[in-house]
Amino acid sequence: MTPAYLPLVTLAELAKCRGTGAGRFASIWASGAFALALPRETSHVPPFDAVRRLFDAGDAVLGRGGSSDADTSTGTPTRSLKRFWRGLISPESREHLSLQECDRKRTIDLTLEALHSRRLLRRLGNDFEVFQQFVEAQLVHGGIVPALAAHLEQTFGMAPAVLTGHRMHRLLDYREEASEIRGPRCQPHRDYGTFTVLWSDHLGLEVFRRRIMGQHADEFCDEWAEAPPGAAAVVVVGRALSVLTGGRAFAPEHRVVARPSTVLNRVPRRTALALFVEPAKTQILHPVGFGGEHQTPGIIYGELKQRMRLEHDLTL
């Protein structure tokens, strides 16, 4: 069976769009997700090796030890070092996104303040600095975030300051596992914010995509789609953007499924990065009409997140 693919666009194509662009460029937001083909520049290459080493360093301390910060009299990690890593790495059991299963992933979540923390840099060293540099490259002129924010402004008439008031960074590690394990490695869910940019070193990400079938937005079909060959990243619409556009941008469910290796019949380790771009917590989200006017009373973004969490809890 031929897989369904997300549409593939480049940053240069997004930059060429002007006005309230119809056609393909407006429809990629309506469909909920699309893939990005990026230049082969160092700034756009995700530091997967560095991220894996960060998780491995935590395993060494919390599992068998073997750290330079170990207690020299016993050869084992100090309590403070163990406490540091336990606070940094969230275990697989943290997020329960379905009634039957929890996610089979570990995460390191970094706020904007944590990303620039000198304490973390001293603790984690060069691998953390490499990740810092990669993230910062996505935020400057020519990076992914300014390009997407500018395109949303051109397409829907919304100020980038409303869309990108805050961001959060997540490192993800899916352990190698047996192919017999059932269910998604990450359960289907929707994101809160404006958009999420996702990078990974292995396939598995699927988006429940609304594909436009005809000339009108109400002619569509739903399907699970993945990034096509040649894609470097995937952009997924969040609930805040859906609210801001009055539903013209679709916030889809997405998941990570197990893709066994054809050689070993095991699901390989999967490393991923997520950049969550969202409004400020106190930002009022006013749905904007086609002429740029506010259509209905708004909702504070922090309240929207609380409602989504409550709706999720009620479904379990």
C-alpha positions in Angstrom: 0.0 0.0 0.0 1.4 3.4 -1.0 1.7 5.7 2.0 -0.1 9.1 2.0 2.4 11.9 2.0 2.3 15.4 3.5 2.8 18.3 1.0 6.4 19.3 0.6 7.4 22.9 0.5 10.6 24.9 0.8 11.4 28.1 2.7 12.0 29.9 -0.6 8.5 29.0 -1.8 7.0 30.3 1.5 8.9 33.5 1.1 7.6 34.1 -2.4 4.0 34.1 -1.2 2.4 37.6 -0.9 -1.0 38.9 0.0 -3.8 36.6 1.3 -2.4 33.8 -0.8 -5.0 31.3 -2.1 -4.3 28.0 -3.6 -1.6 25.7 -2.4 0.0 27.9 0.2 -3.3 28.7 2.0 -4.4 25.1 1.8 -1.3 23.7 3.5 -2.4 25.4 6.7 -6.0 24.2 6.1 -4.8 20.7 5.8 -3.1 20.9 9.2 0.5 19.9 8.5 3.2 19.9 5.8 6.8 18.9 5.4 9.8 21.2 4.8 12.7 20.7 2.4 15.6 22.7 3.8 19.0 23.8 2.5 21.9 21.5 3.3 23.4 24.0 5.6 24.9 23.2 8.9 22.4 25.5 10.7 19.6 23.3 9.4 21.1 19.9 10.3 19.6 18.6 13.6 22.2 17.5 16.2 20.8 14.1 16.7 24.1 12.6 17.9 24.4 15.3 20.6 20.8 14.7 21.8 21.4 11.0 22.0 24.6 11.6 24.1 22.6 13.7 26.5 20.1 11.0 27.2 22.9 8.4 27.4 24.7 10.6 30.0 21.6 10.6 32.1 21.3 6.8 31.8 24.9 6.4 32.9 24.2 8.4 36.1 20.8 7.0 36.9 21.6 3.4 35.8 25.2 2.1 36.1 26.9 5.3 37.1 30.2 6.1 35.4 30.3 9.9 35.6 33.1 12.4 36.1 31.0 14.0 38.8 31.0 10.7 40.7 31.8 10.5 44.4 35.6 9.9 44.3 35.5 7.6 47.4 32.8 5.2 46.1 33.0 5.7 42.3 29.2 6.2 42.1 27.3 9.4 41.1 26.6 11.9 43.9 23.0 12.3 45.1 22.9 15.9 43.7 23.9 14.6 40.3 21.2 11.9 40.3 18.7 14.5 41.5 19.7 16.8 38.6 19.2 14.1 36.0 15.9 12.9 37.5 14.6 16.4 37.3 15.9 16.9 33.7 14.7 13.7 32.0 11.0 12.9 32.2 10.3 9.1 32.0 8.0 7.2 29.7 5.2 7.1 32.3 4.8 10.8 32.5 2.2 11.4 29.7 -0.9 9.2 29.5 -2.5 10.2 26.2 -4.8 7.2 26.0 -6.8 5.0 28.4 -4.8 1.9 27.5 -1.2 3.1 27.0 1.3 5.7 28.0 3.9 7.1 25.6 7.0 5.1 25.1 9.3 8.1 25.0 11.5 10.0 27.3 11.8 13.8 27.1 13.8 16.8 28.1 11.7 20.0 28.1 13.5 23.3 28.0 11.8 26.7 28.4 13.4 29.7 26.8 15.1 30.5 30.2 16.4 27.0 30.5 17.8 27.0 27.0 20.0 30.0 28.0 20.9 28.7 31.4 24.6 28.9 32.2 24.1 26.3 34.9 22.8 23.8 32.4 25.6 24.6 30.0 28.1 24.0 32.7 26.5 20.7 33.6 25.8 19.4 30.1 28.7 20.8 28.2 29.3 20.8 24.4 26.4 18.7 23.4 24.0 21.1 25.0 25.8 24.0 23.4 25.4 22.4 20.0 21.6 22.1 20.6 21.5 25.7 21.7 23.1 26.8 18.4 20.8 24.7 16.3 17.7 26.2 18.0 19.0 29.8 17.7 19.6 29.3 14.0 15.9 28.5 13.5 14.9 31.9 15.1 17.1 34.4 13.2 16.5 35.9 9.7 16.5 33.0 7.2 15.4 30.5 9.9 12.3 28.4 10.0 10.3 30.3 12.7 10.5 33.8 11.1 9.7 32.3 7.7 6.6 30.6 9.0 5.4 33.6 11.0 5.8 35.9 8.0 3.9 33.5 5.8 1.0 33.3 8.4 1.0 37.1 8.5 0.7 37.3 4.7 -1.9 34.5 4.5 -4.2 35.4 7.4 -3.2 39.0 8.3 -2.0 38.2 11.8 0.9 39.9 13.5 3.9 37.6 14.3 4.1 39.0 17.8 0.7 37.5 18.5 1.7 34.1 17.1 5.2 33.7 18.5 5.1 35.3 22.0 6.6 32.1 23.6 8.3 28.9 22.7 9.3 25.6 24.3 11.9 23.1 23.2 11.7 19.4 23.6 14.3 16.6 23.1 12.8 13.2 22.7 14.3 9.7 22.9 12.4 6.5 21.9 14.3 3.4 23.0 14.9 0.5 20.7 12.2 -2.1 21.2 10.8 -5.4 20.1 8.6 -5.2 17.0 5.9 -7.3 18.8 5.1 -4.3 21.2 1.6 -3.0 20.2 0.3 0.5 19.9 1.8 3.8 19.0 5.1 4.9 20.6 3.5 8.3 21.1 -0.3 8.4 21.4 -2.5 10.6 19.1 -2.8 14.1 20.4 -3.2 17.8 19.3 -0.7 20.6 20.2 -1.8 23.7 22.0 0.1 26.5 20.3 0.5 28.2 16.9 2.6 25.6 15.2 5.2 22.9 16.1 8.3 22.1 14.1 9.4 18.5 14.3 12.7 16.8 13.3 13.5 13.1 13.7 16.2 10.7 12.6 13.7 7.8 11.8 10.2 7.5 10.3 7.2 7.0 12.5 5.5 10.4 12.7 2.0 10.3 11.2 -0.5 13.2 11.0 -4.2 12.8 10.8 -4.5 15.1 7.9 -7.4 16.9 6.2 -6.7 16.7 2.5 -8.5 19.1 0.3 -10.2 17.2 -2.6 -11.7 20.0 -4.7 -11.8 23.7 -5.2 -13.5 24.4 -1.9 -12.3 23.9 1.7 -15.3 21.8 2.6 -14.3 19.1 0.0 -11.8 17.0 1.9 -10.9 13.5 3.2 -9.1 12.5 6.3 -6.1 10.2 6.3 -2.9 9.4 8.3 0.0 10.9 6.3 3.8 10.9 6.8 6.7 13.1 5.6 7.7 12.3 2.0 11.3 11.4 0.9 13.5 14.5 1.0 11.7 16.2 3.9 13.9 17.6 6.7 11.2 18.6 9.1 7.4 18.6 9.6 5.2 21.5 10.6 2.0 20.8 12.5 -0.7 23.4 13.2 -1.7 23.9 16.9 -5.0 24.7 18.4 -4.2 28.4 19.0 -3.7 29.0 15.3 -7.0 27.2 14.6 -8.8 29.5 17.0 -7.0 32.6 15.5 -8.0 31.7 12.0 -11.6 30.8 12.8 -10.9 27.2 11.9 -9.3 27.9 8.5 -6.1 26.3 9.9 -6.8 22.8 11.0 -5.2 21.5 14.2 -4.7 17.8 13.6 -4.0 14.8 15.8 -0.6 13.3 15.2 1.2 10.2 16.6 4.4 8.2 16.4 4.1 4.6 15.3 6.6 1.8 15.4 8.5 1.1 12.1 10.4 -2.2 12.5 13.8 -2.5 10.8 13.5 -4.8 7.7 16.9 -6.4 8.7 16.6 -7.0 12.5 12.8 -7.0 12.8 13.2 -4.6 15.8 12.0 -1.0 16.1 15.2 1.1 16.1 15.9 3.9 18.6 14.4 7.1 17.5 15.7 10.6 18.3 13.6 13.7 17.7 13.4 17.4 18.4 10.3 19.5 18.8 10.1 23.3 18.7 6.7 24.5 20.1 5.9 28.0 19.0 2.9 29.5 20.8 1.3 32.8 21.9 2.2 34.3 25.3 0.1 32.8 28.1 -1.8 36.1 28.6 -2.3 36.7 24.9 -6.0 37.1 23.9 -6.8 35.0 20.8 -9.3 36.9 18.6 -10.5 34.9 15.6 -9.6 37.0 12.5 -11.8 37.2 9.5 -10.7 37.4 5.8 -10.5 41.2 6.0 -8.3 41.1 9.1 -11.2 42.1 11.5 -12.0 40.4 14.8 -15.0 38.1 14.3 -16.0 37.0 17.8 -14.9 37.7 21.4 -11.5 36.2 22.1 -10.1 33.7 24.6 -6.9 34.0 26.7 -4.3 31.5 25.5 -3.7 30.2 29.0 -7.4 29.4 29.4 -7.4 27.6 26.0 -4.7 25.3 27.3 -6.6 24.6 30.5 -9.7 23.7 28.5 -7.8 21.4 26.3 -6.2 19.6 29.3 -9.7 19.3 30.9 -11.2 17.9 27.7 -8.3 15.4 27.5 -8.9 14.3 31.2 -12.6 13.8 30.5 -11.8 11.4 27.6 -9.7 9.1 29.7 
